Amino acid sequence: MRGIHLEPHLSTEELECHARQAQTRGAFQRFQALYLIQARHLRAPAVAEALQVSAAAVHQWVHLYNHGGVEGIALKGRGGRRRAYLTLEEEAALLEDLRARAGEGLLITAKAVRSQAQACLGHPVSEDYAYDVLHRHDWRKIAPRPTHPESDPEKQEAFKKNSPIWSRPRRRPSPRTTSAL
């Protein structure tokens, strides 16, 4: 098994200093792995066992350090919107136009959001994207009202009492019995 080669970005003392000044556990582990490889000449499986990580992680840290130095080993956060068509502010502006139309009483659907986004972007987007935009900005499906706002319950009861009985089911005649001769 061959050893691991580290580029001479930092001396052993500088690696130790960086490990001591690390702000997070992950940063401490990465600098400690580099220190163990450079100062103790340990191989990846031994370093991985000492730090309770995988050997693949140690190889990845060495690769990042060799190609990017100290900046390469400082991992950035993994969160975020990597495949977003629009920023959150642009999506909010897109929905602001639709909010004005919804205020007038028009029904806003995901298809309307989709067509608006396609017009803004200049390329097709899925209907799923429209639903995701609506969900991100806390738009929700609102059910219709159970009654009309101008309905009058007294008039409805009067109509029920005075309406013709045309909706009552018809009586069926009883089946005829035939007598045997």
Contacts in CASP RR format, 6 or more apart in sequence:
PFRMAT RR
TARGET T0000
AUTHOR 0000-0000-0000
METHOD contacts of the structure
MODEL  1
MRGIHLEPHLSTEELECHARQAQTRGAFQRFQALYLIQARHLRAPAVAEA
LQVSAAAVHQWVHLYNHGGVEGIALKGRGGRRRAYLTLEEEAALLEDLRA
RAGEGLLITAKAVRSQAQACLGHPVSEDYAYDVLHRHDWRKIAPRPTHPE
SDPEKQEAFKKNSPIWSRPRRRPSPRTTSAL
1 43 0 8 1.000
3 41 0 8 1.000
3 43 0 8 1.000
4 37 0 8 1.000
4 43 0 8 1.000
4 44 0 8 1.000
4 58 0 8 1.000
4 59 0 8 1.000
4 62 0 8 1.000
5 66 0 8 1.000
6 34 0 8 1.000
6 37 0 8 1.000
6 38 0 8 1.000
6 62 0 8 1.000
6 65 0 8 1.000
6 66 0 8 1.000
7 65 0 8 1.000
7 66 0 8 1.000
7 69 0 8 1.000
9 65 0 8 1.000
9 68 0 8 1.000
9 69 0 8 1.000
9 70 0 8 1.000
10 18 0 8 1.000
10 34 0 8 1.000
10 69 0 8 1.000
10 70 0 8 1.000
12 35 0 8 1.000
12 38 0 8 1.000
12 39 0 8 1.000
15 31 0 8 1.000
15 34 0 8 1.000
15 35 0 8 1.000
15 38 0 8 1.000
15 39 0 8 1.000
16 35 0 8 1.000
16 39 0 8 1.000
18 31 0 8 1.000
18 70 0 8 1.000
19 28 0 8 1.000
19 31 0 8 1.000
19 32 0 8 1.000
19 35 0 8 1.000
22 28 0 8 1.000
22 31 0 8 1.000
26 75 0 8 1.000
27 73 0 8 1.000
27 74 0 8 1.000
27 75 0 8 1.000
29 51 0 8 1.000
29 53 0 8 1.000
30 61 0 8 1.000
30 65 0 8 1.000
30 73 0 8 1.000
30 75 0 8 1.000
31 73 0 8 1.000
32 51 0 8 1.000
33 47 0 8 1.000
33 51 0 8 1.000
33 53 0 8 1.000
33 58 0 8 1.000
33 61 0 8 1.000
33 62 0 8 1.000
34 61 0 8 1.000
34 62 0 8 1.000
34 65 0 8 1.000
34 73 0 8 1.000
36 42 0 8 1.000
36 46 0 8 1.000
36 47 0 8 1.000
36 50 0 8 1.000
37 44 0 8 1.000
37 47 0 8 1.000
37 58 0 8 1.000
37 62 0 8 1.000
42 50 0 8 1.000
44 55 0 8 1.000
44 58 0 8 1.000
44 59 0 8 1.000
44 62 0 8 1.000
45 55 0 8 1.000
47 55 0 8 1.000
47 58 0 8 1.000
48 54 0 8 1.000
48 55 0 8 1.000
48 57 0 8 1.000
48 58 0 8 1.000
51 58 0 8 1.000
61 73 0 8 1.000
64 72 0 8 1.000
64 73 0 8 1.000
64 75 0 8 1.000
65 72 0 8 1.000
65 73 0 8 1.000
81 88 0 8 1.000
85 117 0 8 1.000
85 121 0 8 1.000
85 125 0 8 1.000
85 129 0 8 1.000
86 94 0 8 1.000
86 117 0 8 1.000
86 120 0 8 1.000
86 121 0 8 1.000
88 136 0 8 1.000
90 120 0 8 1.000
91 133 0 8 1.000
91 136 0 8 1.000
91 137 0 8 1.000
92 137 0 8 1.000
94 113 0 8 1.000
94 116 0 8 1.000
94 117 0 8 1.000
94 120 0 8 1.000
94 133 0 8 1.000
95 113 0 8 1.000
95 133 0 8 1.000
95 134 0 8 1.000
95 137 0 8 1.000
95 139 0 8 1.000
97 116 0 8 1.000
98 108 0 8 1.000
98 112 0 8 1.000
98 113 0 8 1.000
98 116 0 8 1.000
101 108 0 8 1.000
102 108 0 8 1.000
108 139 0 8 1.000
110 127 0 8 1.000
110 130 0 8 1.000
110 131 0 8 1.000
110 134 0 8 1.000
111 127 0 8 1.000
111 130 0 8 1.000
113 130 0 8 1.000
113 133 0 8 1.000
113 134 0 8 1.000
114 125 0 8 1.000
114 126 0 8 1.000
114 127 0 8 1.000
114 129 0 8 1.000
114 130 0 8 1.000
117 125 0 8 1.000
117 129 0 8 1.000
117 130 0 8 1.000
117 133 0 8 1.000
118 124 0 8 1.000
118 125 0 8 1.000
134 140 0 8 1.000
END
